[in-house]
Amino acid sequence: MKMSDVKKLKDEELSVEAARIRRSLFDLRAQVVTEKVKDTSQFSKLRTDLARVLTESSARRNASASSGKKVHA
């Protein structure tokens, strides 16, 4: 998932996507224990995608918090 794709998502979709990626990571870790994982590069890809989603979510929260503050001079 590219950052441009992440930026197109709505706030609710970001949280759903983060939950989906976390679940995928959990399932992948479970597969390591129970069976052979063919594509181990999925770990880093999923972690990178999760970081992108969380970064965008955090940036939006910070932007909305800073727009709500009034600066007194």
TORTOR-673994 format. One record per residue: x, y, z of N, C-alpha, C, O in turn; residue in three letters. Coordinates in steps of 0.1 Angstrom, whole numbers, plus 2048, in hexadecimal, padded with zeros to 3 digits. Layout:
N
XYZXYZXYZXYZALA...
//
This chain:
73
8087F480080080080080980C80081280E808MET8068157F780E8217F680882C7FF7FD82C803LYS81083680280C84180B8018498047F884E80BMET80184A7F77F68517F07E984A7F27DE8507F3SER7E983D7F27DD8357F57D88378037CC838805ASP7E283880C7DE83981A7D784781C7CE848824VAL7DD8518167D785F8177C98608127C2869816LYS7C58578097B88588037AD85280D7A185480BLYS7B284A8167A88438207A384D8297A985782DLEU79684A82E79085383879584E84679C844847LYS79285685079785385D79384586279A83E868ASP78684286078183586478882A85D78B81F863GLU78A82C85079182284879F82084C7A481584BGLU7A582A8517B38298567B481F8627BC817863LEU7AA82186B7AA8188777A780A8747AC801879SER79E80886A79A7FB8657A67F485F7A97E9861VAL7AD7FC8567B97F784F7C47F38597CB7E9858GLU7C67FB8647D07F886E7CD7EB8757D67E3877ALA7C07E98787BC7DD87F7BE7D18757C27C687AALA7BB7D38697BD7C885F7CC7C485E7CF7B885DARG7D47CE85D7E27CB85C7E87C48687F07BB868ILE7E37C98747E87C38817E37B48817EB7AC886ARG7D77B287D7D27A487C7DA79B8737DD790876ARG7DE7A18677E679A85E7F47968637F978B861SER7FA7A086B80779D87180579287C80E78987DLEU7FB7938837F878888D7F777A8877FD77188BPHE7EF77A87C7ED76D8757FA76886F7FD75C86FASP80277186A80F76E86481976886F82075E86CLEU81976E87B82176988681C75C88A82475388EARG80F75988A80974C88D80E742883810736887ALA80E74687681273C86C82173886E82472D86BGLN82974187383773E87583873287F84172987DVAL83073388983072889382A71B88E830711891VAL82071C88781871088381D70A87681B6FE874THR82271286D82570D86083071585A83471F85FGLU83571184E83F718847839724840830723838LYS84073084183B73C83A84473D82E85173D82FVAL83E73E82284673E81684C74C81385774D80FLYS84475781684876481384A76C820841772825ASP85776C82585977283285B78183085B78983ATHR85B78682485B79582184E79B82584E7A8826SER84479382783779982B8377A08388307AA83AGLN84079C8418417A284E8457B184D83E7B9852PHE8507B38458547C184484A7C983C8487D583ESER8447C383283A7CB82A82E7CF8328297DA831LYS8297C683B81E7C98438217D384E8197DC850LEU82D7D28538317DC85D8337EA85782F7F485DARG8387EA84B8397F784482B7FD841829809843THR8227F583D8147F983A80E7FF847807809847ASP8107F785280A7FB85E810809863809812868LEU81D80B86182381786481E82385C81B82E861ALA81B82084F81582B84780882F84B80483B84CARG7FF82584F7F28278537F282F8607EB839862VAL7FA82B86A7FB83187780183F8767FD84887DLEU80A84186D81084E86B80685886680586386ATHR7FE85485C7F385D8567E985F8617E486B862GLU7E58558687DB8578737E086187D7D886A882SER7EC8608817F286988B7F38788857F188188CSER7F78798797F88868727EB88D8727EA899874ALA7E088586F7D388B86F7CE88F87C7C889A87EARG7D18878877CE88B8947D58988987CF8A189EARG7E28998957EA8A48997E58B18917E58BC897ASN7E18AF8857DC8BA87D7CF8BF8827CD8CC883ALA7C68B68867B98BB88C7BB8C18997B48CA89DSER7C58BC8A17C78C28AE7CD8D08AD7CA8D98B5ALA7D68D18A47DD8DE8A27D48E989C7D58F589FSER7CA8E48947C18EE88E7B78F28987B18FD897SER7B48EA8A27AB8EE8AD7B18F88B77A98FE8BEGLY7BE8F98B87C49028C17C59108BC7C69128B0LYS7C39198C47C49278C17D192D8C67D492B8D2LYS7D89348BE7E59398C27E39488C67DE9508BFVAL7E794A8D27E69588D87F395F8D77FD9598DCHIS7F396B8D18009728D080297C8DA80C9838DBALA
//
